[in-house]
Amino acid sequence: MSSERKKNPEHFQLNPNWAQLQQKLKSFAKPSRHSKNPQSETPNSILGKRKERPNSEPDDAKPNPLMPTNDDSSVTDVLAMDCEMVGVGQGNKSALGRVTVVNKWRNVIYDEFVRPVEHVVDFRTHISGIRPRDLRK
């Protein structure tokens, strides 16, 4: 079955939420940190100008670890899985709230919210990113 997915990558569809996020990331243009226009800088800055370092690499030279390095979303020989947990019951028990699987090029293979059987009392949004509306349907 895995050989079928390798031969036919369009057979496996990306989650629409992830496809939308990928599109936003592609269209996001990183603003330049160094302005050539002196009028755009704040004249009354307390900190002053930052000194240029002669041996420093530009930020664009470093690869972004969040951006996929390939557009292939097929199952590969290496996969990574991340699970986000929510608090259920009295709040001291954890239950699965979201699972994400990516391939070796960091493309999402599977990304779904999981609604626990027990009542969720702590969404742990600041850690998990899961909101109450994510687990409604």
FENVENNOR-V773013 format. One record per pair of residues at least 4 apart in sequence whose ideal C-beta (glycine too) atoms are under 8 Angstrom apart, sorted by the first residue. I is the first residue (numbers start at 1). J is the second residue. D is the distance in Angstrom with one decimal. If there is no record, write none. Layout:
i=I j=J d=D
i=I j=J d=D
//
This chain:
i=1 j=5 d=7.0
i=2 j=6 d=6.6
i=2 j=75 d=5.6
i=3 j=7 d=6.4
i=4 j=8 d=6.2
i=4 j=11 d=7.2
i=5 j=9 d=7.1
i=5 j=11 d=6.3
i=5 j=12 d=5.8
i=5 j=74 d=5.5
i=5 j=75 d=5.0
i=6 j=74 d=5.5
i=6 j=75 d=7.0
i=9 j=72 d=6.2
i=9 j=73 d=6.3
i=9 j=74 d=4.3
i=12 j=73 d=6.6
i=12 j=74 d=6.7
i=12 j=75 d=7.5
i=12 j=109 d=7.3
i=14 j=18 d=5.4
i=14 j=19 d=4.6
i=14 j=22 d=7.8
i=14 j=73 d=5.7
i=14 j=107 d=7.9
i=14 j=108 d=6.3
i=15 j=19 d=6.9
i=15 j=108 d=6.4
i=15 j=110 d=7.5
i=15 j=111 d=4.6
i=15 j=112 d=7.1
i=16 j=20 d=6.3
i=17 j=21 d=6.5
i=17 j=111 d=7.0
i=18 j=22 d=6.3
i=18 j=108 d=4.4
i=18 j=111 d=5.2
i=19 j=23 d=6.5
i=20 j=24 d=6.6
i=21 j=25 d=6.4
i=22 j=26 d=6.5
i=22 j=68 d=7.5
i=23 j=27 d=6.5
i=24 j=28 d=6.2
i=25 j=66 d=7.7
i=25 j=67 d=6.6
i=30 j=59 d=7.8
i=30 j=60 d=7.4
i=33 j=59 d=7.1
i=35 j=40 d=5.0
i=35 j=41 d=6.2
i=37 j=41 d=7.8
i=41 j=45 d=7.2
i=41 j=49 d=8.0
i=45 j=49 d=7.9
i=52 j=56 d=7.7
i=57 j=61 d=4.5
i=57 j=62 d=6.8
i=63 j=67 d=7.5
i=63 j=69 d=7.6
i=65 j=106 d=7.8
i=66 j=106 d=7.5
i=67 j=106 d=7.4
i=68 j=105 d=5.2
i=68 j=106 d=4.5
i=68 j=107 d=4.7
i=69 j=105 d=5.1
i=69 j=106 d=6.6
i=70 j=105 d=3.8
i=70 j=107 d=6.9
i=71 j=105 d=7.9
i=71 j=107 d=7.1
i=72 j=76 d=7.9
i=72 j=103 d=7.4
i=72 j=105 d=6.0
i=72 j=107 d=6.5
i=73 j=103 d=7.0
i=73 j=107 d=4.4
i=73 j=108 d=7.1
i=73 j=109 d=6.6
i=74 j=103 d=6.8
i=75 j=79 d=7.1
i=75 j=103 d=6.5
i=75 j=109 d=6.1
i=76 j=103 d=4.3
i=76 j=104 d=4.5
i=76 j=105 d=7.3
i=77 j=104 d=7.1
i=78 j=103 d=7.2
i=78 j=104 d=4.1
i=79 j=101 d=5.7
i=79 j=102 d=7.0
i=79 j=103 d=6.0
i=79 j=104 d=7.5
i=79 j=109 d=6.9
i=80 j=101 d=7.1
i=80 j=102 d=5.2
i=81 j=99 d=6.7
i=81 j=100 d=7.0
i=81 j=101 d=4.9
i=82 j=99 d=7.4
i=82 j=100 d=4.9
i=82 j=102 d=8.0
i=83 j=96 d=5.8
i=83 j=98 d=7.0
i=83 j=99 d=5.2
i=83 j=100 d=7.9
i=84 j=96 d=7.8
i=84 j=97 d=5.0
i=84 j=98 d=4.2
i=84 j=99 d=7.8
i=84 j=124 d=7.8
i=84 j=127 d=7.7
i=84 j=128 d=3.8
i=84 j=129 d=6.8
i=84 j=130 d=5.9
i=85 j=94 d=4.2
i=85 j=95 d=6.6
i=85 j=96 d=6.4
i=85 j=97 d=5.9
i=85 j=124 d=6.9
i=85 j=128 d=6.6
i=86 j=94 d=7.1
i=86 j=95 d=5.9
i=86 j=96 d=7.9
i=86 j=97 d=3.9
i=86 j=116 d=6.6
i=86 j=120 d=5.0
i=86 j=122 d=6.4
i=86 j=123 d=5.4
i=86 j=124 d=5.9
i=86 j=128 d=6.5
i=86 j=130 d=6.0
i=86 j=135 d=7.7
i=87 j=91 d=4.6
i=87 j=92 d=7.4
i=87 j=93 d=6.9
i=87 j=94 d=6.3
i=87 j=95 d=7.9
i=87 j=120 d=6.9
i=87 j=121 d=5.4
i=87 j=122 d=3.1
i=87 j=123 d=7.7
i=87 j=124 d=6.3
i=88 j=93 d=5.2
i=88 j=94 d=7.2
i=88 j=95 d=4.5
i=88 j=116 d=5.3
i=88 j=118 d=4.0
i=88 j=119 d=6.5
i=88 j=120 d=5.7
i=88 j=121 d=6.5
i=89 j=93 d=4.5
i=89 j=118 d=5.6
i=89 j=119 d=7.5
i=89 j=121 d=7.1
i=90 j=121 d=7.4
i=91 j=121 d=4.8
i=91 j=122 d=5.1
i=93 j=118 d=7.5
i=95 j=116 d=3.7
i=95 j=117 d=7.9
i=95 j=118 d=6.3
i=95 j=120 d=7.5
i=96 j=114 d=4.8
i=96 j=116 d=6.8
i=97 j=113 d=6.6
i=97 j=114 d=6.0
i=97 j=116 d=7.1
i=97 j=120 d=7.5
i=97 j=123 d=7.4
i=97 j=124 d=7.9
i=97 j=128 d=5.9
i=97 j=130 d=4.7
i=97 j=134 d=7.9
i=97 j=135 d=6.8
i=98 j=111 d=7.6
i=98 j=112 d=7.0
i=98 j=113 d=5.1
i=98 j=114 d=6.3
i=98 j=128 d=6.8
i=98 j=129 d=7.9
i=98 j=130 d=5.8
i=98 j=134 d=7.6
i=99 j=110 d=7.0
i=99 j=111 d=7.6
i=99 j=112 d=6.1
i=99 j=114 d=6.3
i=100 j=108 d=6.4
i=100 j=110 d=6.9
i=100 j=111 d=4.5
i=101 j=108 d=7.3
i=101 j=109 d=4.6
i=101 j=110 d=4.3
i=101 j=111 d=7.5
i=102 j=106 d=5.3
i=102 j=107 d=6.2
i=102 j=108 d=5.5
i=102 j=109 d=6.3
i=103 j=107 d=5.3
i=103 j=109 d=5.5
i=113 j=130 d=6.9
i=113 j=134 d=4.9
i=113 j=135 d=5.8
i=114 j=135 d=7.9
i=115 j=135 d=4.6
i=115 j=136 d=8.0
i=116 j=120 d=6.1
i=116 j=135 d=7.9
i=120 j=132 d=7.7
i=120 j=135 d=6.5
i=123 j=128 d=6.8
i=123 j=130 d=5.1
i=123 j=131 d=6.4
i=123 j=132 d=6.1
i=123 j=135 d=7.8
i=124 j=128 d=4.6
i=124 j=130 d=7.0
i=125 j=129 d=6.5
i=125 j=130 d=6.2
i=125 j=131 d=5.8
i=130 j=134 d=5.2
i=130 j=135 d=6.8
i=132 j=136 d=7.0
//
